Amino acid sequence: MALTQEAAQSLVDAIVSRHLVEITYVDKKGDMTTRTVEPYELKETDKGFHFYGWDVSKDAIRSFKMERFENIQVLDSLIPSPRFPAKVNGQEY
């Protein structure tokens, strides 16, 4: 899935409103997983767009390449309790 304006806007909205997102993601090995993530940041780097957030199943901050997303869904659920201090790219959330 290429980063579409709609997908980027959905992630930005989720970050601002503090809603959980569910992503279907293909990792570098080609394995597809569905993850529930507490979104923190969407950032353009020299390697493309990256999405940073707390992966609920891994219980850790993770980085996801947007080009590997198959699906993005903003959930109705709010982030239950922020995991502060969470640090992504040197910035605390």
Residue pairs with C-beta under 8 A, 6 or more apart in sequence:
1 7
1 66
1 67
1 68
1 69
1 70
1 71
2 67
3 48
3 49
3 66
3 67
3 69
7 66
7 69
7 72
8 42
8 49
8 66
10 21
10 72
10 74
11 21
11 39
11 42
11 51
11 72
12 42
13 19
13 74
14 20
14 21
14 39
14 74
15 39
15 40
15 41
15 42
17 78
18 78
18 79
18 82
19 39
19 74
19 75
19 76
19 77
19 78
19 79
20 36
20 37
20 38
20 39
20 56
20 74
20 75
20 77
20 78
20 79
21 36
21 37
21 39
21 53
21 72
21 73
21 74
21 75
22 34
22 35
22 36
22 37
22 71
22 72
22 73
22 75
23 34
23 35
23 37
23 51
23 64
23 69
23 71
23 72
23 73
24 32
24 33
24 34
24 69
24 70
24 71
24 72
25 32
25 33
25 34
25 35
25 64
25 68
25 69
25 70
26 32
26 68
26 70
27 33
27 68
28 68
32 70
35 55
35 56
35 57
35 58
35 62
36 55
36 56
36 57
36 75
37 51
37 53
37 54
37 55
37 56
37 62
37 64
38 53
38 54
38 56
38 79
38 82
38 83
39 51
39 52
39 53
40 52
40 53
40 54
40 61
40 86
40 88
40 93
41 51
41 52
41 53
41 88
41 89
41 91
41 93
42 49
42 50
42 51
42 52
42 66
43 49
43 50
43 52
43 89
44 50
47 65
48 65
48 66
48 67
49 65
49 66
49 67
50 63
50 64
50 65
50 66
51 63
51 64
51 66
51 69
52 61
52 62
52 63
52 64
52 88
52 89
53 61
53 62
53 64
54 60
54 61
54 62
54 83
54 86
55 61
55 62
61 86
61 87
61 88
82 93
84 92
84 93
85 92
85 93
86 92
86 93
87 93
